Amino acid sequence: MRAELTARLNRIAETAGRYSVPGSTLIDVGSDHGLLSVYCLRNDMFERAVLTDINQGPADRSLAAIRENLLEDRAEVMVTDGLSGVPVGDNDVIVIAGMGGNNIRDIIGRFMEDHPEFPSGVRFILQPQKSVPELREWLSDKGFEIKDEDAVYEAGFYYCVLVVEYIGTVTGLSDEEIYYGPRMLEKLDRYPDYRDFLERVFEMRARGDTRLKKVLEERS
Ligand SMILES: C[S@@+](CC[C@H](N)C(=O)[O-])C[C@H]1O[C@@H](n2cnc3c(N)ncnc32)[C@H](O)[C@@H]1O
């Protein structure tokens, strides 16, 4: 099977590949169809992948995709909640994509509880479907740094892709950075379509969110 990726998954794969160094494993949490890992392995972006899913059905789909592509010797599929029991090594790249920001927060939070010594050089590539500002704020409060951010358009919607690293220091984000993203704010003018999309979404959300309303007033 030749793995073709949608724009969203393609951007996630490209981003993950940028942080791959010799020996780093791709850890694909919530792998579902397994397409991301198949693509990254077939294109030799990673030597190895671990695919995890909390549900047996998606894990079976992941395993079928791995087998169809003759990648069994380079990949392992686990049925587990988030990163529980997953061997995470230095410089591994962990993708958590296509799920809500609160679910992503809980997965990373449990990983931190289980690993008081955080492995070094680990990059998280996060693509939350919702609750993006809440996730940014939580990450910042827990000592993570948002190294890069991107937005990718697919089927009428923009998806955020965040590159995050644990630095163990709380740097803090302004309210504007929480909503727009600290790295995205630096380049928002280069993405006018995304900026317009975001501002339409924010206009609606600000009706019930006084913090966001204040951010929008200060920007206007
Ligand atoms: C919408 S799919 C996204 C699949 C793929 N990551 C993508 O971005 O296209 C979400 C997948 O995450 C899995 N999932 C949800 N919560 C999870 C958790 N706590 N641990 C592992 N997998 C989880 C679901 O079973 C489902 O297969």
The ligand as a MOL file (V3000), in Angstrom:
LIG
                    3D

  0  0  0     0  0            999 V3000
M  V30 BEGIN CTAB
M  V30 COUNTS 27 29 0 0 0
M  V30 BEGIN ATOM
M  V30 1 C -9.2620 11.1080 15.3310 0
M  V30 2 S -8.0890 9.8600 15.5550 0 CHG=1
M  V30 3 C -6.6120 10.6760 14.9950 0
M  V30 4 C -5.7090 9.7060 14.2900 0
M  V30 5 C -4.3830 10.2910 13.8520 0
M  V30 6 N -3.5290 10.6150 14.9860 0
M  V30 7 C -4.5820 11.4990 12.9940 0
M  V30 8 O -4.2130 12.5970 13.4120 0
M  V30 9 O -5.1180 11.3580 11.8870 0 CHG=-1
M  V30 10 C -7.8260 9.8210 17.2970 0
M  V30 11 C -7.2430 8.4770 17.7570 0
M  V30 12 O -6.7270 8.6580 19.0640 0
M  V30 13 C -7.0710 7.5450 19.8430 0
M  V30 14 N -6.9990 7.9860 21.2530 0
M  V30 15 C -7.8370 8.8010 21.9150 0
M  V30 16 N -7.4310 8.9830 23.1830 0
M  V30 17 C -6.2990 8.2550 23.3150 0
M  V30 18 C -5.3870 8.0100 24.3970 0
M  V30 19 N -5.5820 8.5450 25.5940 0
M  V30 20 N -4.3260 7.2160 24.1750 0
M  V30 21 C -4.1140 6.6590 22.9540 0
M  V30 22 N -4.9450 6.8310 21.9080 0
M  V30 23 C -6.0080 7.6310 22.0880 0
M  V30 24 C -8.4430 7.1350 19.3350 0
M  V30 25 O -8.7350 5.7810 19.6270 0
M  V30 26 C -8.2920 7.3840 17.8390 0
M  V30 27 O -7.8420 6.2460 17.1500 0
M  V30 END ATOM
M  V30 BEGIN BOND
M  V30 1 1 1 2
M  V30 2 1 2 3
M  V30 3 1 2 10
M  V30 4 1 3 4
M  V30 5 1 4 5
M  V30 6 1 5 6
M  V30 7 1 5 7
M  V30 8 2 7 8
M  V30 9 1 7 9
M  V30 10 1 10 11
M  V30 11 1 11 12
M  V30 12 1 11 26
M  V30 13 1 12 13
M  V30 14 1 13 14
M  V30 15 1 13 24
M  V30 16 1 14 15
M  V30 17 1 14 23
M  V30 18 2 15 16
M  V30 19 1 16 17
M  V30 20 1 17 18
M  V30 21 2 17 23
M  V30 22 1 18 19
M  V30 23 2 18 20
M  V30 24 1 20 21
M  V30 25 2 21 22
M  V30 26 1 22 23
M  V30 27 1 24 25
M  V30 28 1 24 26
M  V30 29 1 26 27
M  V30 END BOND
M  V30 END CTAB
M  END
